[in-house]
Each structure stands twice: as structure tokens, then as C-alpha cells.
Amino acid sequence: MSLPFVVAPSSLRKALCAAAAAGALCGATLAAPPQRGGTLTIVGAEPPALVSLTNTTVGVRDISAKVTEGLLGFDDQFNPRPLLATAWTVSADGKRYSFRLRPGVKWHDGQPFSSADVAYSIQELKRANPRGRTSLAGVERVETPDPLTAVMVLSAPAPYLLRALAAAESPIVPKHVYERGEAAAAQNANAPVGTGPFRFKQWVRGSHVELERNPDYWDRGKPYLDRVIFRFSADAAAIAAALETGASDFSTSVSLADVVRLQNHPRLHAEAQPSAYLNNIAVVEFNLKNEFFGHPQVRKAVAHAIDLSLLNKVAYHQFAQPLGSPVPPTLLPFHDPGLKPYKHDAAAANALLDAAGFKRGPDGKRFAATIDYFPTPTLKQVAEYVKAALARVGIHLTVRSQDLGVFVQRIYAKREFDLTVNGLGTLFDPTVGVQRLYASKDAGKGIPWI
């Protein structure tokens, strides 16, 4: 069970870049005619894989979408546009989606792209993708009447389906590589073969990933850049320094404190915009089998103990917004503004804990627990704040740090935790982003977490 408390800044299109080097990437305010050639250097945390087939963390998606492609692309308002599919139709009953595929497209290894790759990819996304298990759940089969036609047959209408077919969300992968078995699939996650504008060149672990221009890209003349290099750093100060010194051109991994500090830097441009696609929220997650947090009164007490306005100021530099539900205001058709957050009320929190039978001991403590957090600087700050807030009502927390792989295994595979601070994508439709988190039928070990 989770307690949504803020629209997280990761739900903002939060970019900091060198204006001279990558202006067009930072929005219309810096738009300029494209120039051919050059290298774009991006700095951020090292991802666990390079293809978002089975892992949808932001770092994976950022690289995957440069190498692989989806059936559709999207404009700034998330209206679909052609990509690997040049045209599409939807049957009157909403249960058949027919896609005409782009001719002449080749994989980076020279093999031709076809409808067989689409059918295979949709099958694998439905089976193994953290979000595809929900967004593609209604796809019964993919028919391939010819190499350039793919037809998705659904068990029921899914109005959100087209929006789920973006490159970062639902990459189309080469069947001829993956069908060779798990070893080949694992290799492709580390040295991917795609149809995209950039080809994989190398991954130097702990240092960088290098992509090079695909000279055979189907969109002739593109891309304009010769190379894209993703340099890795998990240290917020190092990321900011790389931008300040010119060692990096662009980042979406800048700490909020550094965004505030650097937004007036003469050679940098910063912007933050709501993301109508990810719609991320920050949450406190409870292990309901925990002897303390299994009690509804204790969870409600935690909600009252947290001062969301103060948290927004301390950890989010006023970039966030307190929430009363897991459906944020950026999901306009579905958001209910009448649902308000719990009020900060320490007296109410103490009363609830007393009523639940967890009285203060001689040292003022009621019980002790461990709080984990998704490993980002901001969520670490949130965890430290929650620790301080709960200490004031007698709950003693120990903050536990770990890397992303350990966090995912501990929280979502083994369920060995008390409570966590996490960021979750509610995505472009509640059926995809919210239902998977709260519907009882979706509960289970290893549930998708982002």
C-alpha cells in the first residue's frame, strides 16, 4: 500500500543544458536551425541495461529510444505520428488495430525489419515489460498477413493503446536476435541492435555509453549529430560540475538545488515543465505484513505526521505539488481536485498511534523500523525528512541506502522492507499507470515498480 504525497519533480521535464551546444533539446526558447555533425554529451546515472524491453527506468529509456524505435512517435501534445508504422486504422468496435509498416527499414545488423518483429516484440512486451503487462494485457494476438502489415487483435477496446506504443515505452526489437535465447537477449540489452537513428558502439562500464550516427537510417539525412555520449555519474555535485565546466552538454539528472543555483548561469539554460506522459508521483510505500504498518491507524498517523508544505520546500524547492490521490492534476481528464492531502496534525498522529496500542516507552519511542528509498538525491532527502517527522511522534526510523538493483530486489522481489520512499509513474492513463499499483489482481512479488 502506498501514500501518495507529491507530484515529484521527476514528473517535470527538468532539463539543464549548455545553450550553445544543445539548445534545441531544451525547448522552443532556444530553438535554432539544426547543424550537421558534432557530439552531444549527456551526464547522468548509469543504467542497468540499454533497452527498455524489460526495464523502464528513465536512464534505460533515454538510451533505448535513441537506438530502438516504436511503432509510433508523438508530438508535444502526445498525438500519435508515424514512425515504424506509416499509417494505422482502428476498427469500429475498437478491437482491431491495423498498422502499415514503413518499407525499406533495416536493423543495425543489416537484416530487414518486418511485421514478424512487431508480433514478437508485442508478445515480449506483454510478457516481460513492467508496464506492458498492463498496457498490452488486452492484446490477444498480433496477425501478420504480410511483411509490412501488423494487426493487433484485442479482447476488449483499449482507448489508451496508441499512446503505449512509443519507442521508450514499447521498443520494437529484432526477433532474429532475441529468439536465439536468453543469452542473446541479455547480450542485446547490453549491446542493442535497433532500427533507430543511432547505433550502439560501446559501453565502458562505470564510464560511458557511446552511440554513433546510423548512416543507413530510413529518415534520410538524419540524425544531424555524429555521436551521442552518455557519461555516468551518480554524484549530484559531479553532474552539476560537468555542466558548469562544459564537460557535458545536457542532463535531466541535475539535483533541484543545483537547478535553482544554476538557472542563471550565463552558458546554461534550465527549464521545468509538467510531463503529461510520465506523470510521476512520490509516495511512501508500506509493507502491509509489517507488524506496525499493517495497522490502518498507524498508516494514517504517518500521513498526519508529514508536513507536505515543508517537505516541498525542503526537498523539492517548491517544484512539487502536494496530492490527495495517486492521480495527479497533469492527468486532467481523471484528476479529482476535491480529494485533499492529509493535514499535518501531530496531535492526531499521536492519538492514532496510542489508539493502535503503540504507546511511547520511557525513552519516548513507540517502535523502530527501517525506511528504504529509491536511490536518488531528492528521495534520500525525503527519506531523511520522513525520519525526522516520524521521530516527533515516537517512531524511530533508520534510513537504509542501496543501489537500484538491490533496492528493486529487496522491495519488490523479496518484500524485505518496512516502508519506502519511491517515485512512481502514473503515466498517460490511469488504466496503465494507477491500476497496476492498486488493483488487487495486480498484486504479487516482483510487481512493476516504475
ROMARKOL-451547 format. One record per residue (C-alpha): residue number from 1; residue in three letters; x negated, y negated, z. Coordinates in Angstrom, 2 decimals. Layout:
# residues N
ATOM   seq   type      east     north        up
ATOM   NUM    ALA         X         Y         Z
...
# end
This chain:
# residues 450
ATOM   seq   type      east     north        up
ATOM     1    MET      0.00      0.00      0.00
ATOM     2    SER     -1.27     -3.49     -0.77
ATOM     3    LEU     -0.60     -7.01      0.40
ATOM     4    PRO     -0.92     -9.48     -2.50
ATOM     5    PHE     -2.15    -12.80     -1.24
ATOM     6    VAL     -3.62    -14.95     -4.01
ATOM     7    VAL     -3.85    -15.31     -7.73
ATOM     8    ALA     -7.55    -14.62     -7.97
ATOM     9    PRO     -9.95    -16.84     -9.88
ATOM    10    SER    -10.78    -13.79    -11.97
ATOM    11    SER     -7.30    -14.43    -13.35
ATOM    12    LEU     -8.71    -17.67    -14.67
ATOM    13    ARG    -10.64    -17.91    -17.88
ATOM    14    LYS    -13.60    -19.11    -15.86
ATOM    15    ALA    -16.50    -19.84    -18.18
ATOM    16    LEU    -19.72    -21.75    -17.75
ATOM    17    CYS    -21.90    -22.20    -20.79
ATOM    18    ALA    -24.60    -24.25    -22.38
ATOM    19    ALA    -22.72    -26.69    -24.57
ATOM    20    ALA    -25.36    -26.81    -27.26
ATOM    21    ALA    -25.72    -23.06    -27.60
ATOM    22    ALA    -22.21    -21.66    -27.35
ATOM    23    GLY    -19.74    -24.48    -27.43
ATOM    24    ALA    -17.11    -22.69    -29.46
ATOM    25    LEU    -16.94    -19.97    -26.84
ATOM    26    CYS    -15.93    -22.43    -24.16
ATOM    27    GLY    -12.77    -23.67    -25.79
ATOM    28    ALA    -11.47    -26.30    -28.13
ATOM    29    THR    -13.12    -29.14    -26.26
ATOM    30    LEU    -16.45    -28.02    -27.64
ATOM    31    ALA    -15.29    -26.57    -30.96
ATOM    32    ALA    -17.71    -27.10    -33.82
ATOM    33    PRO    -18.28    -25.62    -37.28
ATOM    34    PRO    -19.91    -22.19    -36.90
ATOM    35    GLN    -23.60    -21.92    -37.64
ATOM    36    ARG    -25.17    -18.78    -39.02
ATOM    37    GLY    -27.93    -16.98    -37.14
ATOM    38    GLY    -29.31    -17.10    -33.64
ATOM    39    THR    -28.92    -15.17    -30.41
ATOM    40    LEU    -26.29    -15.62    -27.72
ATOM    41    THR    -27.43    -14.60    -24.23
ATOM    42    ILE    -24.78    -13.79    -21.63
ATOM    43    VAL    -25.56    -13.14    -17.97
ATOM    44    GLY    -23.54    -11.06    -15.52
ATOM    45    ALA    -23.41     -7.79    -13.58
ATOM    46    GLU    -24.50     -4.53    -15.22
ATOM    47    PRO    -21.51     -2.37    -16.24
ATOM    48    PRO    -21.28      1.39    -15.59
ATOM    49    ALA    -20.50      2.11    -19.28
ATOM    50    LEU    -20.24      0.29    -22.59
ATOM    51    VAL    -16.89      1.50    -23.96
ATOM    52    SER    -13.56      0.73    -22.27
ATOM    53    LEU    -12.05      4.09    -23.21
ATOM    54    THR    -12.17      5.37    -19.62
ATOM    55    ASN    -13.32      2.30    -17.68
ATOM    56    THR    -11.59     -1.09    -17.86
ATOM    57    THR    -13.76     -3.22    -15.58
ATOM    58    VAL    -14.46     -6.65    -17.03
ATOM    59    GLY    -18.16     -6.02    -17.67
ATOM    60    VAL    -17.35     -2.91    -19.71
ATOM    61    ARG    -14.59     -4.62    -21.66
ATOM    62    ASP    -16.77     -7.62    -22.53
ATOM    63    ILE    -19.33     -5.42    -24.27
ATOM    64    SER    -16.93     -2.82    -25.64
ATOM    65    ALA    -14.87     -5.39    -27.55
ATOM    66    LYS    -17.96     -6.57    -29.45
ATOM    67    VAL    -18.75     -3.04    -30.67
ATOM    68    THR    -15.35     -1.33    -30.90
ATOM    69    GLU    -12.07     -2.71    -32.19
ATOM    70    GLY     -8.38     -2.23    -31.52
ATOM    71    LEU     -5.54     -1.88    -33.96
ATOM    72    LEU     -4.55     -5.49    -33.30
ATOM    73    GLY     -6.10     -8.80    -32.36
ATOM    74    PHE     -4.29    -11.66    -30.65
ATOM    75    ASP     -4.08    -15.44    -30.86
ATOM    76    ASP     -4.24    -17.78    -27.86
ATOM    77    GLN     -0.56    -17.12    -27.11
ATOM    78    PHE     -1.09    -13.34    -27.33
ATOM    79    ASN      0.84    -12.99    -30.55
ATOM    80    PRO     -0.49     -9.96    -32.46
ATOM    81    ARG     -2.58    -10.40    -35.60
ATOM    82    PRO     -4.22     -7.88    -37.93
ATOM    83    LEU     -7.47     -6.17    -37.01
ATOM    84    LEU     -7.94     -2.47    -37.81
ATOM    85    ALA     -4.25     -2.47    -38.71
ATOM    86    THR     -3.33     -4.90    -41.50
ATOM    87    ALA      0.43     -4.57    -41.11
ATOM    88    TRP      2.94     -2.89    -38.83
ATOM    89    THR      6.66     -2.27    -38.52
ATOM    90    VAL      8.89     -1.18    -35.64
ATOM    91    SER     11.99      0.92    -36.19
ATOM    92    ALA     15.41     -0.43    -35.23
ATOM    93    ASP     15.57      1.86    -32.20
ATOM    94    GLY     12.09      0.75    -31.02
ATOM    95    LYS     10.74      4.31    -31.03
ATOM    96    ARG      8.55      4.37    -34.14
ATOM    97    TYR      5.60      2.01    -34.65
ATOM    98    SER      4.08      2.33    -38.13
ATOM    99    PHE      0.63      0.86    -38.79
ATOM   100    ARG     -1.03      0.34    -42.16
ATOM   101    LEU     -4.76      0.61    -41.61
ATOM   102    ARG     -7.49     -1.52    -43.14
ATOM   103    PRO     -9.17      0.21    -46.10
ATOM   104    GLY    -12.93      0.43    -46.54
ATOM   105    VAL    -13.81      0.26    -42.83
ATOM   106    LYS    -16.81      2.32    -41.75
ATOM   107    TRP    -18.12      3.36    -38.38
ATOM   108    HIS    -21.59      2.11    -37.48
ATOM   109    ASP    -22.99      5.55    -38.39
ATOM   110    GLY    -21.58      5.24    -41.91
ATOM   111    GLN    -18.61      7.59    -41.54
ATOM   112    PRO    -15.23      6.31    -42.84
ATOM   113    PHE    -12.57      5.11    -40.40
ATOM   114    SER     -9.16      6.76    -40.79
ATOM   115    SER     -5.82      7.46    -39.15
ATOM   116    ALA     -7.34     10.58    -37.57
ATOM   117    ASP     -9.48      8.29    -35.41
ATOM   118    VAL     -6.39      6.35    -34.34
ATOM   119    ALA     -4.48      9.50    -33.40
ATOM   120    TYR     -7.44     10.85    -31.43
ATOM   121    SER     -8.06      7.53    -29.64
ATOM   122    ILE     -4.43      7.06    -28.59
ATOM   123    GLN     -4.40     10.61    -27.23
ATOM   124    GLU     -7.59      9.99    -25.23
ATOM   125    LEU     -6.45      6.57    -24.00
ATOM   126    LYS     -3.20      8.09    -22.78
ATOM   127    ARG     -5.11     10.87    -21.02
ATOM   128    ALA     -8.10      9.08    -19.53
ATOM   129    ASN     -7.77      5.30    -19.69
ATOM   130    PRO     -6.86      3.74    -16.31
ATOM   131    ARG     -4.17      1.58    -17.91
ATOM   132    GLY     -3.41      3.69    -20.96
ATOM   133    ARG     -1.89      6.32    -18.69
ATOM   134    THR      0.92      3.82    -18.15
ATOM   135    SER      0.97      1.62    -21.25
ATOM   136    LEU      0.88      4.61    -23.63
ATOM   137    ALA      2.85      7.03    -21.46
ATOM   138    GLY      5.83      6.91    -23.82
ATOM   139    VAL      3.82      7.81    -26.92
ATOM   140    GLU      4.80     11.41    -27.69
ATOM   141    ARG      2.57     11.80    -30.73
ATOM   142    VAL      0.78      9.94    -33.50
ATOM   143    GLU      1.64     11.03    -37.02
ATOM   144    THR     -0.95     10.62    -39.79
ATOM   145    PRO      0.83     11.01    -43.13
ATOM   146    ASP     -2.25      9.72    -44.96
ATOM   147    PRO     -5.73      8.41    -44.02
ATOM   148    LEU     -4.52      4.79    -43.88
ATOM   149    THR     -1.20      5.25    -42.07
ATOM   150    ALA     -0.66      5.95    -38.37
ATOM   151    VAL      2.80      6.24    -36.82
ATOM   152    MET      3.29      6.22    -33.05
ATOM   153    VAL      6.42      8.12    -32.06
ATOM   154    LEU      7.78      7.13    -28.63
ATOM   155    SER     10.16      8.87    -26.26
ATOM   156    ALA     11.75      5.52    -25.41
ATOM   157    PRO     11.34      1.89    -26.51
ATOM   158    ALA      8.28      0.10    -25.08
ATOM   159    PRO      8.57     -3.63    -25.87
ATOM   160    TYR      5.09     -4.31    -24.46
ATOM   161    LEU      3.33     -1.73    -26.65
ATOM   162    LEU      1.79     -4.06    -29.25
ATOM   163    ARG      0.11     -6.10    -26.51
ATOM   164    ALA     -1.54     -2.95    -25.20
ATOM   165    LEU     -3.42     -2.38    -28.46
ATOM   166    ALA     -6.17     -4.99    -28.10
ATOM   167    ALA     -9.80     -3.97    -28.56
ATOM   168    ALA    -10.80     -4.41    -24.92
ATOM   169    GLU     -7.69     -2.62    -23.68
ATOM   170    SER     -7.30      0.20    -26.21
ATOM   171    PRO    -10.50      0.68    -28.23
ATOM   172    ILE    -10.33      2.91    -31.28
ATOM   173    VAL    -13.24      5.36    -31.04
ATOM   174    PRO    -14.75      7.76    -33.60
ATOM   175    LYS    -13.14     11.18    -33.46
ATOM   176    HIS    -16.12     12.81    -35.17
ATOM   177    VAL    -18.37     11.72    -32.27
ATOM   178    TYR    -16.08     12.43    -29.32
ATOM   179    GLU    -14.71     15.76    -30.50
ATOM   180    ARG    -18.19     17.24    -30.15
ATOM   181    GLY    -17.56     17.49    -26.41
ATOM   182    GLU    -18.18     15.79    -23.10
ATOM   183    ALA    -21.89     15.28    -23.67
ATOM   184    ALA    -21.24     13.41    -26.91
ATOM   185    ALA    -18.51     11.36    -25.24
ATOM   186    ALA    -20.84     10.43    -22.40
ATOM   187    GLN    -23.55      9.51    -24.88
ATOM   188    ASN    -21.13      7.29    -26.79
ATOM   189    ALA    -20.22      5.49    -23.57
ATOM   190    ASN    -23.92      4.63    -23.24
ATOM   191    ALA    -24.84      4.10    -26.91
ATOM   192    PRO    -21.50      3.37    -28.57
ATOM   193    VAL    -20.53      3.79    -32.21
ATOM   194    GLY    -17.76      1.45    -33.28
ATOM   195    THR    -16.35     -0.49    -36.22
ATOM   196    GLY    -16.89     -3.92    -34.68
ATOM   197    PRO    -18.93     -6.96    -35.73
ATOM   198    PHE    -21.93     -5.93    -33.61
ATOM   199    ARG    -23.84     -2.65    -33.47
ATOM   200    PHE    -25.41     -1.23    -30.35
ATOM   201    LYS    -29.21     -1.49    -30.37
ATOM   202    GLN    -30.44     -0.70    -26.85
ATOM   203    TRP    -29.56     -0.55    -23.17
ATOM   204    VAL    -32.51     -1.16    -20.88
ATOM   205    ARG    -31.13     -0.12    -17.51
ATOM   206    GLY    -31.36     -2.80    -14.89
ATOM   207    SER    -32.30     -5.39    -17.51
ATOM   208    HIS    -30.05     -5.90    -20.53
ATOM   209    VAL    -27.94     -4.58    -23.39
ATOM   210    GLU    -28.78     -5.77    -26.90
ATOM   211    LEU    -26.28     -5.82    -29.76
ATOM   212    GLU    -27.21     -6.68    -33.34
ATOM   213    ARG    -25.19     -8.02    -36.24
ATOM   214    ASN    -23.34     -5.37    -38.24
ATOM   215    PRO    -24.33     -6.12    -41.87
ATOM   216    ASP    -21.58     -3.82    -43.16
ATOM   217    TYR    -18.74     -5.38    -41.17
ATOM   218    TRP    -15.44     -5.29    -43.04
ATOM   219    ASP    -14.83     -9.04    -42.49
ATOM   220    ARG    -17.47    -10.17    -44.97
ATOM   221    GLY    -19.75    -12.96    -43.80
ATOM   222    LYS    -19.11    -12.32    -40.14
ATOM   223    PRO    -20.33    -12.31    -37.47
ATOM   224    TYR    -22.34    -15.52    -37.54
ATOM   225    LEU    -24.72    -14.56    -34.74
ATOM   226    ASP    -27.66    -12.25    -35.33
ATOM   227    ARG    -27.72    -10.84    -31.82
ATOM   228    VAL    -25.86    -10.84    -28.52
ATOM   229    ILE    -27.84    -10.00    -25.40
ATOM   230    PHE    -26.17     -9.24    -22.07
ATOM   231    ARG    -28.69     -9.82    -19.28
ATOM   232    PHE    -27.88     -8.27    -15.93
ATOM   233    SER    -27.88     -9.82    -12.50
ATOM   234    ALA    -25.67     -9.19     -9.50
ATOM   235    ASP    -27.07    -12.22     -7.68
ATOM   236    ALA    -24.91    -15.35     -7.89
ATOM   237    ALA    -27.86    -17.69     -7.41
ATOM   238    ALA    -29.80    -15.97    -10.20
ATOM   239    ILE    -26.83    -16.23    -12.58
ATOM   240    ALA    -26.50    -19.95    -11.91
ATOM   241    ALA    -30.25    -20.46    -12.27
ATOM   242    ALA    -30.26    -18.67    -15.63
ATOM   243    LEU    -27.69    -21.13    -16.93
ATOM   244    GLU    -29.42    -24.17    -15.44
ATOM   245    THR    -32.81    -23.27    -16.90
ATOM   246    GLY    -31.49    -22.22    -20.30
ATOM   247    ALA    -32.44    -18.55    -19.87
ATOM   248    SER    -28.77    -17.75    -20.51
ATOM   249    ASP    -26.16    -19.48    -22.66
ATOM   250    PHE    -22.90    -18.23    -21.21
ATOM   251    SER    -21.33    -16.49    -18.23
ATOM   252    THR    -17.94    -15.64    -16.80
ATOM   253    SER    -19.61    -14.34    -13.62
ATOM   254    VAL    -20.53    -17.65    -12.01
ATOM   255    SER    -19.58    -17.99     -8.36
ATOM   256    LEU    -16.86    -20.52     -7.67
ATOM   257    ALA    -19.22    -22.54     -5.51
ATOM   258    ASP    -21.59    -22.81     -8.46
ATOM   259    VAL    -18.77    -23.71    -10.85
ATOM   260    VAL    -17.96    -26.65     -8.59
ATOM   261    ARG    -21.64    -27.59     -8.31
ATOM   262    LEU    -22.49    -27.26    -11.99
ATOM   263    GLN    -19.38    -28.58    -13.69
ATOM   264    ASN    -21.03    -32.00    -14.10
ATOM   265    HIS    -24.38    -30.63    -15.26
ATOM   266    PRO    -25.45    -32.56    -18.40
ATOM   267    ARG    -26.09    -29.48    -20.56
ATOM   268    LEU    -23.38    -27.19    -19.22
ATOM   269    HIS    -19.64    -27.04    -19.72
ATOM   270    ALA    -17.25    -25.36    -17.30
ATOM   271    GLU    -13.60    -24.56    -17.73
ATOM   272    ALA    -10.96    -22.58    -15.85
ATOM   273    GLN     -7.68    -21.61    -17.46
ATOM   274    PRO     -4.95    -19.15    -16.45
ATOM   275    SER     -5.28    -15.76    -18.11
ATOM   276    ALA     -1.90    -14.66    -19.39
ATOM   277    TYR     -3.37    -11.25    -20.28
ATOM   278    LEU     -5.16    -10.09    -17.13
ATOM   279    ASN     -3.05    -11.93    -14.53
ATOM   280    ASN     -5.36    -10.80    -11.74
ATOM   281    ILE     -4.39    -10.99     -8.11
ATOM   282    ALA     -6.42    -10.46     -4.95
ATOM   283    VAL     -4.98     -8.02     -2.44
ATOM   284    VAL     -5.61     -6.36      0.89
ATOM   285    GLU     -5.03     -2.63      0.47
ATOM   286    PHE     -4.10     -0.41      3.41
ATOM   287    ASN     -4.69      3.29      3.83
ATOM   288    LEU     -1.24      4.38      4.99
ATOM   289    LYS     -2.67      7.55      6.52
ATOM   290    ASN     -4.79      5.45      8.86
ATOM   291    GLU     -3.66      5.74     12.48
ATOM   292    PHE     -3.34      1.96     12.77
ATOM   293    PHE     -2.43      0.63      9.33
ATOM   294    GLY      0.16      3.35      8.79
ATOM   295    HIS      2.42      1.27     11.06
ATOM   296    PRO      4.54     -1.32      9.16
ATOM   297    GLN      4.35     -3.67     12.16
ATOM   298    VAL      0.54     -3.64     12.01
ATOM   299    ARG      0.53     -4.44      8.29
ATOM   300    LYS      2.97     -7.27      8.85
ATOM   301    ALA      0.78     -8.56     11.68
ATOM   302    VAL     -2.19     -8.62      9.31
ATOM   303    ALA     -0.15    -10.68      6.85
ATOM   304    HIS      0.72    -13.21      9.56
ATOM   305    ALA     -2.89    -13.37     10.79
ATOM   306    ILE     -4.25    -14.54      7.42
ATOM   307    ASP     -4.09    -18.27      6.68
ATOM   308    LEU     -3.77    -18.29      2.89
ATOM   309    SER     -4.29    -22.04      2.55
ATOM   310    LEU     -7.54    -21.84      4.50
ATOM   311    LEU     -8.62    -18.74      2.56
ATOM   312    ASN     -8.00    -20.54     -0.72
ATOM   313    LYS    -10.19    -23.40      0.44
ATOM   314    VAL    -12.98    -21.32      1.98
ATOM   315    ALA    -13.36    -18.51     -0.57
ATOM   316    TYR    -11.69    -19.82     -3.72
ATOM   317    HIS    -12.50    -23.54     -3.69
ATOM   318    GLN     -8.81    -24.27     -4.39
ATOM   319    PHE     -8.92    -22.35     -7.69
ATOM   320    ALA     -6.40    -19.77     -6.43
ATOM   321    GLN     -2.72    -19.87     -5.50
ATOM   322    PRO     -1.02    -18.08     -2.57
ATOM   323    LEU      1.50    -15.44     -3.63
ATOM   324    GLY      4.60    -13.87     -2.16
ATOM   325    SER      4.69    -10.90     -4.52
ATOM   326    PRO      2.41     -8.95     -6.87
ATOM   327    VAL      3.98    -10.69     -9.88
ATOM   328    PRO      2.08    -13.98    -10.34
ATOM   329    PRO      3.55    -17.16    -11.87
ATOM   330    THR      1.49    -16.62    -15.03
ATOM   331    LEU      3.89    -13.74    -15.77
ATOM   332    LEU      6.59    -16.34    -16.34
ATOM   333    PRO      9.48    -14.14    -17.51
ATOM   334    PHE      9.13    -11.89    -14.46
ATOM   335    HIS      7.94    -14.13    -11.61
ATOM   336    ASP     10.39    -14.90     -8.78
ATOM   337    PRO      9.46    -18.25     -7.19
ATOM   338    GLY     11.86    -17.54     -4.34
ATOM   339    LEU      9.51    -14.93     -2.86
ATOM   340    LYS      7.22    -16.80     -0.48
ATOM   341    PRO      4.00    -15.64      1.21
ATOM   342    TYR      3.99    -14.69      4.89
ATOM   343    LYS      3.47    -17.74      7.06
ATOM   344    HIS      0.30    -17.97      9.09
ATOM   345    ASP      1.53    -17.26     12.62
ATOM   346    ALA     -0.96    -15.83     15.12
ATOM   347    ALA      1.69    -15.62     17.84
ATOM   348    ALA      3.91    -13.49     15.61
ATOM   349    ALA      0.94    -11.29     14.70
ATOM   350    ASN      0.09    -10.71     18.36
ATOM   351    ALA      3.71     -9.92     19.21
ATOM   352    LEU      3.96     -7.39     16.38
ATOM   353    LEU      0.76     -5.65     17.48
ATOM   354    ASP      1.97     -5.49     21.07
ATOM   355    ALA      5.30     -4.06     19.92
ATOM   356    ALA      3.48     -1.42     17.85
ATOM   357    GLY      1.77     -0.24     21.04
ATOM   358    PHE     -1.71     -1.59     20.34
ATOM   359    LYS     -2.38     -3.69     23.42
ATOM   360    ARG     -5.57     -5.64     23.97
ATOM   361    GLY     -8.21     -3.91     26.07
ATOM   362    PRO    -10.32     -5.59     28.78
ATOM   363    ASP    -12.65     -6.87     26.04
ATOM   364    GLY     -9.74     -8.41     24.13
ATOM   365    LYS     -9.88     -5.82     21.35
ATOM   366    ARG     -6.92     -3.72     20.25
ATOM   367    PHE     -8.71     -1.35     17.86
ATOM   368    ALA    -11.60     -1.23     15.41
ATOM   369    ALA    -11.61     -0.47     11.68
ATOM   370    THR    -13.74     -0.87      8.55
ATOM   371    ILE    -12.96     -3.19      5.66
ATOM   372    ASP    -14.40     -2.49      2.20
ATOM   373    TYR    -14.39     -4.92     -0.71
ATOM   374    PHE    -14.72     -4.80     -4.47
ATOM   375    PRO    -18.37     -5.84     -4.91
ATOM   376    THR    -18.20     -9.50     -5.96
ATOM   377    PRO    -19.49    -12.53     -4.01
ATOM   378    THR    -16.00    -14.03     -3.75
ATOM   379    LEU    -14.33    -10.87     -2.45
ATOM   380    LYS    -17.17    -10.45      0.03
ATOM   381    GLN    -16.27    -13.92      1.34
ATOM   382    VAL    -12.63    -12.87      1.51
ATOM   383    ALA    -13.54     -9.76      3.50
ATOM   384    GLU    -15.59    -11.85      5.93
ATOM   385    TYR    -12.67    -14.26      6.33
ATOM   386    VAL    -10.21    -11.40      6.94
ATOM   387    LYS    -12.61    -10.02      9.55
ATOM   388    ALA    -12.65    -13.37     11.36
ATOM   389    ALA     -8.88    -13.84     11.07
ATOM   390    LEU     -8.06    -10.41     12.46
ATOM   391    ALA    -10.58    -10.79     15.27
ATOM   392    ARG     -8.43    -13.65     16.54
ATOM   393    VAL     -5.53    -11.23     17.04
ATOM   394    GLY     -7.67     -8.48     18.57
ATOM   395    ILE     -8.52     -6.31     15.55
ATOM   396    HIS    -12.27     -5.73     15.22
ATOM   397    LEU    -13.43     -5.12     11.64
ATOM   398    THR    -16.78     -4.04     10.26
ATOM   399    VAL    -17.43     -5.20      6.68
ATOM   400    ARG    -18.91     -2.42      4.53
ATOM   401    SER    -20.79     -3.19      1.30
ATOM   402    GLN    -21.48     -0.79     -1.57
ATOM   403    ASP    -21.93     -0.80     -5.33
ATOM   404    LEU    -18.98     -0.40     -7.68
ATOM   405    GLY    -19.40      3.33     -8.28
ATOM   406    VAL    -19.46      4.14     -4.57
ATOM   407    PHE    -16.51      1.79     -3.94
ATOM   408    VAL    -14.33      3.49     -6.56
ATOM   409    GLN    -15.19      6.98     -5.33
ATOM   410    ARG    -14.69      6.11     -1.68
ATOM   411    ILE    -11.43      4.21     -2.06
ATOM   412    TYR     -9.64      5.81     -5.00
ATOM   413    ALA    -11.03      9.33     -5.29
ATOM   414    LYS    -11.79     10.33     -1.70
ATOM   415    ARG     -9.45      7.85      0.06
ATOM   416    GLU    -12.02      7.44      2.83
ATOM   417    PHE    -11.20      3.91      3.95
ATOM   418    ASP     -9.15      1.87      6.40
ATOM   419    LEU     -8.41     -1.27      4.39
ATOM   420    THR     -9.95     -3.00      1.41
ATOM   421    VAL    -10.07     -6.36     -0.34
ATOM   422    ASN     -9.69     -5.92     -4.07
ATOM   423    GLY     -8.83     -7.65     -7.31
ATOM   424    LEU     -6.13     -6.05     -9.45
ATOM   425    GLY     -4.90     -6.82    -12.95
ATOM   426    THR     -1.12     -7.16    -13.14
ATOM   427    LEU     -1.70     -7.54    -16.89
ATOM   428    PHE      0.67     -8.68    -19.61
ATOM   429    ASP      3.80     -6.85    -18.47
ATOM   430    PRO      4.89     -5.54    -15.03
ATOM   431    THR      5.59     -2.11    -16.52
ATOM   432    VAL      1.90     -1.77    -17.28
ATOM   433    GLY      0.23     -3.75    -14.52
ATOM   434    VAL      2.53     -3.63    -11.49
ATOM   435    GLN      4.42     -0.36    -11.82
ATOM   436    ARG      1.19      1.66    -11.87
ATOM   437    LEU      0.29      0.22     -8.47
ATOM   438    TYR      3.60      0.52     -6.65
ATOM   439    ALA      5.75      3.23     -8.27
ATOM   440    SER      5.78      6.40     -6.18
ATOM   441    LYS      5.42      8.59     -9.26
ATOM   442    ASP      2.05      6.96     -9.97
ATOM   443    ALA      0.61      7.69     -6.53
ATOM   444    GLY     -2.29     10.10     -6.29
ATOM   445    LYS     -6.01     10.44     -5.96
ATOM   446    GLY     -8.02      8.52     -8.47
ATOM   447    ILE     -5.16      6.17     -9.32
ATOM   448    PRO     -6.30      3.42    -11.71
ATOM   449    TRP     -7.53      0.51     -9.69
ATOM   450    ILE     -8.03     -2.41    -12.03
# end
